[in-house]
Amino acid sequence: MGNGVPLYEAAKRKILKRLETREWLPGAKLPPEGELSRELGVSVGTLRHAVGELCEEGILWRRQGSGTYVRSYRDGGAGFWNRFQPFQTRDGMPMIMVDRKVLFLETIPAGDEFSVRLRLKKDDPVIHVLRHQIDKNGEFQGIDELFLRGDYFKGLTFERFDKHLEPDESLYSFYEREFGVEIVETSNFIAWDIGTEDLAKRLLAPKLANMPLIFYKRVSKTYGHIPVECRIIRGKASDVQLSFDITR
């Protein structure tokens, strides 16, 4: 233990720093235990403790007989489509949207709210994306608004978003593949609301007027606890439920 920090915790921080600096990208294999423990200046046992905690936190994962890898949203073998997606149908099945139509994409100043949420200056650029969500039965299920840090999503345009996000792909897989941005933690806020005429007009969704809504706001962070996305979903309350696992 040095400076009051357990050795395994110091090793965790060093590993996370390598992820922050993109020395290891999502899907990358970590060096063998002996080599990595020497690089970090700890014993193999201490390294295993650190790696074990990072696996539990969803940052790394162990592949039996192969080694330890950086988690990736694109690795189906990890069962990692999107662990932060809480929406389900009322019978507990995953809420699958067959059409996530992009209505518009614009760059706006962060302003009062997003300068706080995304830790930016008020005049820093934020990319605002508006999408309608349509389920497999063709029913309108709500609105998905994205507010993204411009410095982490440089080059994102309407055309790039619309053409490069695959139909069955997680949005976070898209972030990872196109921009190298890995979402590793979220803060979540939930409320109930009723759609107003003004809201329906602003969000280009006439069906939203007078609709009971689940209002779900999520601030998503990358390595180093840096917020890169604020997402606001207004879902049709009669058709959906939200599922969370809460542990000590």
N, C-alpha and C positions, 0 to 999 in steps of 0.2 A: 504494500500500500504506500503510495507516494502523495504528499500534499492532501492527505485525507481521502483520496479517491482510490477505491479498490482497483487492483491491477486489471481485473477482467473488465471493469467499467472503462478504464483508460484504453484498453485494447478495443473495446466497442467503439469508442470515440474516434480512434485512429482508422478503423475500418470505415465508419460513416464518413469521415473526412475524405477518404479515397473515392467514395461514391459521390460525394458532393462535387469533387473536382473532376468527376467522370473518368478517373483512372480505370475504373471497372464499370462497364456499361451494363444495362439490363440484359440478362441472359449469359453474362460472362462467367466463366469458371474461376474460382479463387485458386491461388497457388496451393500446393500441398501443405498439410499442417506443419510439417517440420520447417519448411522454407518460410512460411508466413509467420510462425512463432518467432523465428530468428529475426525477421524483419521488424517485428513489433516489440522485440525485446522481452518476451514473456515465455512461460513454459507452455508446452502443448496442452496441459490440463487447463491452464488459464485461458488459452485460446479457445478451447472447446466450450468453456463456460460462456465466453463472449459470443461465440458463433451460435450456440444454443439459444441464447436470449434473442439474438437477431432473427433467428428462424421463427421463434415464437411470435415475434412482432411483425412477421411477414416481410422482412427486408431481404432475407436470404432463404434458401431452401436446400435441403440435402437430397441428393439423388442417389438412391441405394446402389452401392458398388461403383459409383462414378465420381462423387465428390460434392462440393458445396458450390452453389451458384447464386448469382444475384437474381432475385425474383423479377419476372417479366410478365406483363399482361398478355404477351403474345405466345407464351408457352402453355399450350393447352394441357400438357402433362402435369403442370403444377396446379391445375384446377383453379385458375386464377382469372376468370373472365372479368369480374369486377366485384371484389369483396366489399366495396363500399356502396353497392346498389341495394337500398332497403325496400324498394317497391315490389309488392306482390299483388296478385289477384285476391279476391276475398276468400278463395278456397286454398290459399297458401302457395300457389304456383308462381314461378318467376313472371314478372310483368314484361312481356316481349312486345316491343314496338316494331312493326314491319316497315313503317315509314316515319322518318324523323326529318321532315322537310325543313330545310333552311329557308327562312323567309327573308332575312337580311343579315348582313354583317357590316358593322361600322366601327370606327375608332373614335373614342370619346375621351375627355379628360376624366381622371379618377374621381374628382369631386370630393365632397365631404364623406360619403359613405365608403367608397372603395379605396380612398386613400388610407382609411383606417383598416378596413378588412384585408387589404392586400399590402399594407405597409408601404405606401407610395406617397409622393408629393401630390397635391391636388391637381396639378397640371400635367402629371405623368400620363402617358397614353394607356388606355385600357381598351381591349377589343371586346365589343358587345355583339353577341350572336343570339338570334332569336330563332327557335325551332318549334314547330307543331309536332305533337306526338299522336300517331295513329296506330291502334292495335291491330292484331291479326284478323279481327272481324270488321275492320274498316271504320271503327268507331273513334271519334275524337276523344282523346284521354287527357289532354292538357297542353301546357306551355312549358318549354324548357328555355331558360335564359342563361347565357354564359357571360361572365365578365372575367377576362383573362389579362394577366400582366403582359403588356406589350413587349417588355424586354425579354421575356421567356418564350414568346410565340411570334418572333419576327418572321415576316413573310407569309403570315396566315391571311388569306384572302377568301372571299366568298367562293370563288371557283375551286381553290385548293381544298377547302373544307367540303364542298359539295361533291367533288369528284374523288377525293382520296379516302374519305371515311367509308369503309366497306359496310354493306348492309347489315351484317351480323357481328360487327366489330364493336367492342367497348370503346367509348370515347377516350378512356384513359390509355387504351392500347394505341389509339390514334395519336395522342399526345406523345407517347413514348417513341413510336415509329417515326413520326414526322419531325419532332422537335427535341427528342432526347429528354423529355420531361417525365419523370417518374413520380406518380402520386403515391405517397406512403402513409398519410394520415389525414383525417378530416375532423372538423368541428361542425356539429349539426344543430339546426334550430327548426322546430316544428310548430305550426299554428294552424288554426282553421279560419276560413275566410269565405266570403260570398263574392262572386265576380260581379263587377259593376259595368255599366254601359261604357264609362270612360276607359276602364281597364281593357274591356273587350276591343274597343276601338284602337287603343294604343298598341295592343299586342296582335292586332289583325286577326282576331278570333271572335266573330259574332256569337258563337255558341257559348262563350265564356260568361256572357251576361246572365246574372241571376243563378249561376251554377254554384252549388256548394263545393268548396275546394279544400284540398290539403295544401297548405303553404309550407314548402320545405326549402330551407336555405342551407347550403353547405359551403364551407370554406375548406378548400383542398390544398394540401401542403406537400412540397417535395422535401428532399433531404435537407437537414439543418433547420427544420420547422419553418421553412419559408413558404408563405401563402402565395399561390400562383393562380388560383381560380376561385371565384365566388359564383356559385350556381344557384339559381332560383327556379324551382319547379312548382307549378300550380297544377295539381292533379285533380281529376274528377273524383270527389270524395265517395260517391256511391259505388265505385267499382274497384277501389284499391285499398290496401292496407300497407303499413310500414312495419318491417320486422327488424329488430335489433337484438344482438346478444350483448349483455352487459355483465362483465366480470369484475371482481375486485382487483 
